[in-house]
Amino acid sequence: MGAKFNTNLQNRFCLLIIPIFIACLKRPPEQLYKIEIMRHKGVGLMRENLVYGLLRSVKTLSRCFYRFDISWIGQPAGHSWDDIRLVAFLNHTSLFEPLFVGWFPNEFLKRIATKGLMPVADKALQRPVMGYFFNLVAGNVVPISRMKDRTWLHLLNQVHSDSMVIIMPEGRMMRRRGEVGIAVTETRIPGTSGRDLVRPDILDIGVPSGLAEPVLGARVRKSGRTTGLTEASVLQTDVTANVIYGNQKLRFINQVMTGPLSRPGDSGSAVVDEQNRLVGVMFSGSDYVTLATPITYIMAALNVEVIIA
């Protein structure tokens, strides 16, 4: 479903919403992070009511200033919101995505306040004013970083059978006439199986026909977010490479090197051969080469299996 509003009213809305959180400024962000790990029943109930009241306030204000045009992709959701386990905001609009709670029914806001689990960038949580807002936008807000640390593991450890995970990836999309758009996808999970969240096919490639070891000189292809469908040849196997991540230099061994397949944003794309067999997953590259990890190593390290045709 989609919703849109006029950005000319954003400043007026902020002037109203900022005083609601001004009292929070007396506490440093580090103290607010601790709310997320407090399990005492009284504290938990107080936080749930605080988050729910905040979301209701934002909903009331947003409906006063904005008009929501809702359209569904596929069949509209039913009347029950209890079985929704994943909410993903796509192409969200930085600090203004909370305005879209103006459309959500109150029962769904209550579920966000009680079962919502939302990862938020630690840098966003440290912003003045809006950082305090994001600390109280869901029942459980977990700070994450872009470093190679345990923040994502900490998040995964807090996913329970009744949790509703809320994902808001970074990105902006400005439409014509000053309108800002957001697409919200909601995934219903009949049981607790993670397979219900994914499709086995790869965009522009289809379902892998099997698994294969990388072969020197073989043609391979991948479908990525940035460059779409691209092809290249395997240049080397059993490669050892040093890759710079931020301030760290990491060494990878037994990797596959192909010709240029990718640009930033393509990492994580599956690499298949001419028979559509899965060879590996690309993770780094340059203008001249692309690096991929053989799929057999990934399966062994993560103890996972690949869905094949």
C-alpha positions in Angstrom: 0.0 0.0 0.0 1.1 3.6 -0.5 0.5 6.9 1.1 1.5 10.5 0.2 1.4 13.9 1.8 2.5 17.4 1.0 6.0 18.3 2.2 5.2 22.0 2.6 3.4 21.1 5.8 6.4 19.3 7.4 7.8 22.3 9.2 4.5 23.1 10.8 4.1 19.6 11.9 7.5 19.5 13.5 6.8 22.7 15.4 3.9 20.8 17.0 5.5 17.5 17.6 8.8 18.7 19.0 7.4 20.0 22.3 6.0 16.5 23.0 9.5 15.2 23.3 11.3 18.2 24.8 11.0 16.7 28.3 13.2 13.8 27.1 16.1 16.1 26.5 17.1 15.9 30.2 18.2 12.3 29.7 21.2 11.3 27.6 20.6 8.7 24.9 22.6 6.1 26.8 19.9 6.1 29.5 17.1 5.7 27.0 18.8 2.7 25.4 18.5 1.0 28.8 14.7 1.1 28.5 14.9 -1.5 25.8 16.4 -4.1 28.1 14.3 -3.5 31.2 12.1 -6.5 31.7 10.4 -5.6 34.9 6.7 -5.9 34.4 5.8 -2.5 35.8 8.4 -0.7 33.7 7.4 -2.7 30.6 3.8 -1.8 31.0 4.6 1.9 31.6 6.7 1.9 28.4 4.0 0.3 26.3 1.5 2.9 27.4 4.0 5.7 26.8 4.7 4.4 23.2 1.0 3.8 22.5 0.1 7.3 23.7 2.9 8.8 21.6 1.8 6.9 18.5 -1.8 8.0 19.1 -0.7 11.6 19.4 1.3 11.5 16.2 -1.7 9.9 14.4 -4.0 12.6 15.6 -1.6 15.4 14.5 -0.8 13.8 11.1 -4.5 13.4 10.3 -5.0 17.1 11.0 -2.4 18.1 8.5 -2.2 15.4 5.8 -4.4 13.5 3.4 -3.7 9.8 3.0 -4.4 8.1 -0.4 -4.2 4.4 0.3 -3.9 1.8 -2.4 -3.2 -1.9 -2.0 -0.8 -4.1 -4.0 -2.8 -7.4 -4.3 -5.6 -8.3 -1.9 -6.3 -5.8 0.9 -5.4 -7.0 4.4 -8.3 -8.4 6.5 -9.7 -6.9 9.7 -7.3 -8.7 12.0 -3.8 -7.3 12.4 -2.6 -9.9 15.0 -0.9 -12.2 12.5 1.4 -9.6 10.9 4.9 -10.3 11.8 6.9 -8.1 9.5 6.4 -4.4 8.4 8.9 -3.0 6.0 8.9 0.7 5.0 10.4 1.0 1.5 11.9 4.2 0.2 11.1 6.0 3.4 11.5 9.7 3.9 14.1 10.1 6.6 12.6 11.7 9.7 9.0 11.9 8.5 7.9 8.2 8.2 6.2 8.4 11.6 3.5 10.5 9.9 2.2 7.4 8.2 0.8 6.1 11.5 -2.1 8.5 10.7 -3.5 5.7 8.6 -2.9 2.7 10.9 -5.9 1.6 13.0 -5.5 1.9 16.8 -5.3 -1.8 17.3 -2.2 -1.9 15.1 -0.6 1.0 17.0 -1.2 -1.0 20.2 0.5 -4.0 18.7 3.5 -1.8 17.7 3.7 -0.6 21.3 3.5 -4.0 22.8 5.2 -6.4 20.3 7.0 -4.0 18.0 10.8 -4.8 17.6 12.6 -2.1 15.5 16.3 -1.8 14.7 17.5 1.8 14.5 20.9 3.1 13.5 22.8 4.1 16.7 23.7 7.4 15.0 20.0 8.2 14.4 19.3 7.6 18.0 22.0 10.1 19.0 20.4 12.9 17.0 19.1 15.8 19.0 15.3 15.8 19.5 14.5 13.2 16.8 16.8 10.6 18.4 14.6 10.7 21.5 11.5 10.2 19.3 12.9 7.1 17.6 13.7 5.6 21.1 9.9 5.6 21.8 8.5 4.7 18.4 8.1 1.0 19.2 7.9 -1.3 22.1 11.4 -2.5 21.7 13.9 -0.3 19.9 17.4 -1.9 19.4 20.4 0.3 18.4 22.5 -1.2 15.6 25.7 -0.1 13.9 27.4 -0.5 10.6 30.5 -1.9 12.2 31.4 -5.6 12.4 30.0 -6.1 15.9 27.3 -7.9 17.8 24.5 -5.4 17.5 22.6 -7.4 14.9 23.1 -10.6 16.9 21.6 -8.7 19.9 18.6 -7.8 17.7 18.1 -11.4 16.5 18.2 -12.7 20.0 15.2 -10.6 20.9 13.0 -11.9 18.1 10.3 -14.0 19.7 7.4 -16.0 18.3 5.0 -13.1 18.8 7.4 -10.3 17.8 6.5 -7.9 15.0 9.7 -6.8 13.3 9.7 -3.3 11.8 12.3 -2.5 9.2 13.0 1.1 8.0 16.0 1.0 5.6 17.7 4.3 4.8 16.7 6.1 1.6 14.7 9.0 0.2 12.3 9.3 -2.7 10.9 12.7 -3.7 7.9 12.8 -6.0 6.6 15.5 -8.3 4.8 18.5 -6.8 6.8 18.2 -3.6 5.0 15.0 -2.5 7.0 12.4 -0.6 6.0 8.8 -0.9 6.3 5.6 1.1 5.4 2.0 0.4 4.6 -0.2 3.3 4.6 -4.0 2.8 3.1 -6.3 5.4 3.9 -10.0 5.5 1.5 -12.3 7.2 3.1 -15.5 8.6 0.6 -18.4 9.0 3.0 -20.2 11.4 6.5 -19.5 12.6 8.4 -20.8 9.5 10.9 -18.3 8.0 10.2 -19.8 4.5 6.9 -17.9 4.4 8.9 -14.7 4.2 10.9 -15.4 1.1 10.5 -16.5 -2.5 12.8 -19.1 -4.0 13.3 -17.3 -7.4 16.0 -14.7 -8.2 14.8 -11.6 -10.1 15.6 -12.0 -13.8 17.2 -15.4 -13.2 14.6 -17.7 -11.7 15.0 -20.5 -9.2 18.5 -22.0 -9.1 18.6 -25.4 -10.8 21.3 -26.7 -8.4 24.7 -26.1 -6.9 28.1 -25.9 -8.6 31.7 -25.3 -7.9 33.3 -22.3 -9.6 35.2 -23.2 -12.8 38.0 -21.1 -14.2 36.8 -19.4 -17.4 33.1 -20.2 -16.9 30.5 -17.5 -17.6 28.5 -16.4 -14.6 25.8 -13.8 -13.9 24.1 -12.1 -11.1 21.0 -9.9 -10.5 21.7 -7.1 -8.1 20.0 -4.0 -6.7 22.2 -1.4 -8.4 23.3 -2.9 -11.7 20.5 -5.5 -12.4 21.5 -8.5 -14.5 25.2 -8.6 -15.4 27.6 -11.3 -16.7 31.3 -11.9 -16.5 33.8 -14.8 -16.5 35.5 -16.5 -13.6 39.1 -15.2 -13.6 40.5 -17.0 -10.6 39.5 -19.5 -7.9 40.9 -20.1 -4.4 41.7 -16.4 -4.2 43.1 -14.6 -1.1 42.1 -11.0 -1.0 42.3 -8.1 1.5 39.2 -5.9 1.6 38.9 -2.6 3.3 35.7 -2.1 5.4 35.7 1.3 7.1 38.9 1.4 9.1 39.5 -2.3 9.0 41.4 -4.4 6.5 39.9 -7.9 6.4 41.5 -11.0 4.7 39.3 -13.4 2.8 40.6 -16.8 1.6 39.3 -19.4 -0.9 37.2 -16.8 -2.7 36.1 -16.6 -6.4 37.2 -13.7 -8.6 35.2 -12.7 -11.7 35.3 -9.9 -14.1 33.4 -6.7 -13.2 29.8 -7.7 -12.2 28.8 -5.2 -9.6 28.6 -1.8 -8.1 28.0 -0.6 -4.5 24.6 -1.9 -3.4 24.9 -5.2 -5.3 26.5 -7.1 -2.3 24.6 -10.2 -1.4 23.6 -11.1 -4.9 23.6 -14.7 -5.9 26.0 -15.7 -8.6 24.9 -18.5 -11.0 26.5 -20.3 -13.9 25.1 -20.8 -17.5 23.1 -23.8 -16.2 21.5 -21.6 -13.6 23.4 -23.4 -10.8 24.3 -21.4 -7.8 28.0 -20.8 -7.5 28.4 -18.2 -4.8 27.4 -14.9 -3.3 29.2 -11.7 -4.2 30.3 -9.3 -1.5 32.9 -6.9 -2.9 34.3 -5.6 -6.1 35.9 -2.8 -8.1 35.8 -1.4 -11.6 37.9 -4.4 -12.7 36.9 -7.4 -10.6 34.2 -8.8 -8.4 34.7 -11.2 -5.4 32.2 -13.9 -4.4 32.2 -16.5 -1.6 31.5 -20.1 -2.8 28.0 -21.2 -1.9 29.3 -24.4 -0.2 31.3 -22.4 2.3 28.3 -20.2 3.1 26.0 -23.3 3.6 28.5 -24.9 5.9 29.2 -21.8 8.0 25.5 -20.8 8.4 24.1 -24.4 8.5 21.6 -23.5 5.8 20.3 -25.2 2.6 19.4 -23.7 -0.7 16.0 -23.9 -2.3 16.5 -25.3 -5.9 14.1 -26.1 -8.7 
